[in-house]
Amino acid sequence: MKENILAITGVVAIMLLLALFDMPYNYYTVLRFAVFIVSMVVIYTALPLEKHWLTIVFSLIAILFNPFIKISFDREVWALVDVAVGLMFVFGGYIINKENKTKKTRMARK
């Protein structure tokens, strides 16, 4: 899973950008579950890397997109949130992927 984190976060980022278009209501429900679950995956992979700021940011994202207690905003606000969170998923996935590769390189040299 750690090796695929960039692909997983990339898929969710694309889903968030697709949410800018007029989609069926069920799409947004699936999106909430996807963002929530992948946020938890990012948190799980960021903890051993001691990337605490990623853990905090993705905890807030998980709370915002949790499918159990919905937080309501206007469509325009959600559009901004979707773009910002999508960029954060790409950035977070890149950081974790880079740290994992660095960690593997260090271990291979020992």
The 8 nearest C-alpha neighbors of each residue, nearest first, counted from 0:
[[1, 3, 2, 4, 44, 7, 40, 5],
 [2, 0, 4, 3, 44, 96, 99, 95],
 [1, 3, 0, 4, 96, 5, 99, 100],
 [2, 4, 0, 6, 1, 5, 7, 96],
 [5, 3, 7, 1, 6, 92, 2, 8],
 [4, 6, 92, 8, 7, 3, 9, 93],
 [7, 5, 9, 3, 4, 8, 10, 92],
 [8, 6, 4, 10, 9, 5, 3, 11],
 [7, 9, 11, 88, 5, 10, 6, 92],
 [10, 8, 6, 12, 7, 11, 89, 5],
 [9, 11, 13, 7, 12, 8, 6, 14],
 [10, 12, 14, 8, 13, 9, 15, 34],
 [11, 13, 85, 9, 15, 14, 10, 88],
 [14, 12, 16, 10, 15, 11, 17, 9],
 [13, 15, 11, 17, 12, 16, 10, 18],
 [16, 14, 12, 18, 81, 13, 17, 85],
 [15, 17, 13, 18, 14, 19, 82, 12],
 [18, 16, 14, 19, 15, 20, 13, 22],
 [17, 19, 15, 16, 20, 14, 22, 21],
 [20, 18, 17, 16, 78, 21, 15, 81],
 [21, 19, 18, 17, 22, 16, 78, 23],
 [20, 22, 19, 23, 18, 17, 24, 26],
 [21, 23, 20, 26, 24, 18, 27, 17],
 [24, 22, 25, 26, 21, 27, 28, 18],
 [23, 25, 26, 27, 22, 28, 29, 21],
 [26, 24, 28, 27, 23, 29, 22, 30],
 [27, 25, 29, 24, 28, 23, 30, 22],
 [26, 28, 30, 25, 29, 24, 31, 18],
 [27, 29, 25, 31, 30, 26, 32, 24],
 [28, 30, 26, 32, 27, 31, 33, 25],
 [29, 31, 27, 33, 28, 32, 34, 26],
 [32, 30, 64, 28, 34, 66, 29, 33],
 [31, 33, 35, 29, 30, 34, 66, 36],
 [34, 32, 30, 36, 35, 31, 37, 29],
 [35, 33, 37, 31, 32, 36, 38, 30],
 [34, 36, 61, 32, 38, 33, 65, 37],
 [37, 35, 39, 33, 38, 34, 32, 40],
 [36, 38, 40, 39, 34, 35, 33, 41],
 [39, 37, 41, 35, 40, 36, 57, 61],
 [38, 40, 42, 36, 37, 41, 43, 35],
 [39, 41, 37, 43, 38, 42, 44, 36],
 [42, 40, 38, 44, 39, 43, 45, 37],
 [41, 43, 54, 39, 45, 40, 44, 46],
 [44, 42, 40, 41, 45, 46, 39, 47],
 [43, 45, 41, 42, 46, 40, 47, 1],
 [46, 44, 42, 48, 50, 43, 47, 41],
 [45, 47, 49, 48, 44, 43, 42, 50],
 [48, 46, 49, 45, 44, 43, 50, 42],
 [49, 47, 45, 46, 50, 44, 98, 95],
 [50, 48, 46, 47, 51, 45, 52, 54],
 [51, 49, 45, 48, 53, 52, 46, 54],
 [50, 52, 54, 53, 49, 55, 46, 45],
 [51, 53, 55, 54, 50, 56, 57, 49],
 [54, 52, 56, 51, 55, 50, 57, 45],
 [53, 55, 51, 42, 52, 57, 56, 58],
 [54, 56, 58, 52, 53, 57, 51, 59],
 [57, 55, 53, 59, 58, 54, 52, 60],
 [56, 58, 60, 59, 54, 38, 55, 53],
 [57, 59, 61, 55, 60, 56, 54, 62],
 [58, 60, 62, 56, 57, 61, 63, 55],
 [59, 61, 57, 63, 58, 62, 64, 56],
 [62, 60, 35, 58, 64, 59, 63, 65],
 [63, 61, 59, 65, 60, 64, 58, 35],
 [62, 64, 60, 61, 65, 59, 70, 69],
 [65, 63, 31, 61, 62, 35, 60, 66],
 [64, 66, 62, 35, 61, 67, 63, 31],
 [65, 67, 31, 32, 68, 69, 64, 28],
 [66, 68, 65, 69, 64, 32, 31, 70],
 [69, 67, 66, 65, 70, 62, 64, 63],
 [70, 68, 66, 67, 71, 65, 64, 63],
 [69, 71, 63, 68, 72, 64, 65, 62],
 [72, 70, 69, 73, 77, 74, 63, 76],
 [73, 71, 76, 77, 74, 70, 75, 80],
 [72, 74, 76, 75, 77, 71, 78, 79],
 [73, 75, 77, 76, 78, 72, 19, 79],
 [76, 74, 78, 73, 77, 79, 72, 80],
 [77, 75, 79, 73, 78, 74, 72, 80],
 [76, 78, 80, 74, 79, 75, 81, 72],
 [79, 77, 75, 81, 76, 80, 19, 74],
 [78, 80, 76, 82, 77, 81, 83, 75],
 [79, 81, 77, 83, 78, 82, 84, 76],
 [82, 80, 78, 84, 15, 79, 83, 77],
 [81, 83, 85, 79, 80, 84, 86, 16],
 [84, 82, 80, 86, 85, 81, 79, 87],
 [83, 85, 87, 81, 86, 82, 80, 88],
 [86, 84, 12, 82, 88, 87, 83, 15],
 [87, 85, 89, 83, 84, 88, 90, 82],
 [86, 88, 84, 90, 85, 89, 91, 83],
 [89, 87, 91, 85, 8, 86, 90, 92],
 [90, 88, 86, 92, 87, 91, 9, 8],
 [89, 91, 87, 93, 88, 92, 86, 94],
 [92, 90, 88, 94, 93, 89, 87, 95],
 [91, 93, 5, 89, 95, 90, 94, 8],
 [92, 94, 96, 90, 91, 95, 5, 97],
 [95, 93, 91, 97, 96, 92, 98, 90],
 [94, 96, 98, 92, 97, 93, 99, 91],
 [95, 97, 93, 99, 94, 98, 92, 5],
 [96, 98, 94, 100, 95, 99, 93, 101],
 [99, 97, 101, 95, 100, 96, 102, 94],
 [98, 100, 102, 96, 101, 97, 95, 103],
 [101, 99, 103, 97, 102, 98, 104, 96],
 [102, 100, 98, 104, 99, 103, 97, 105],
 [101, 103, 99, 105, 100, 104, 98, 106],
 [104, 102, 100, 106, 105, 101, 107, 99],
 [105, 103, 107, 101, 102, 106, 100, 108],
 [106, 104, 102, 108, 103, 107, 101, 109],
 [105, 107, 103, 109, 108, 104, 102, 101],
 [108, 106, 104, 105, 109, 103, 102, 101],
 [109, 107, 105, 106, 104, 103, 102, 101],
 [108, 106, 107, 105, 104, 103, 102, 101]]
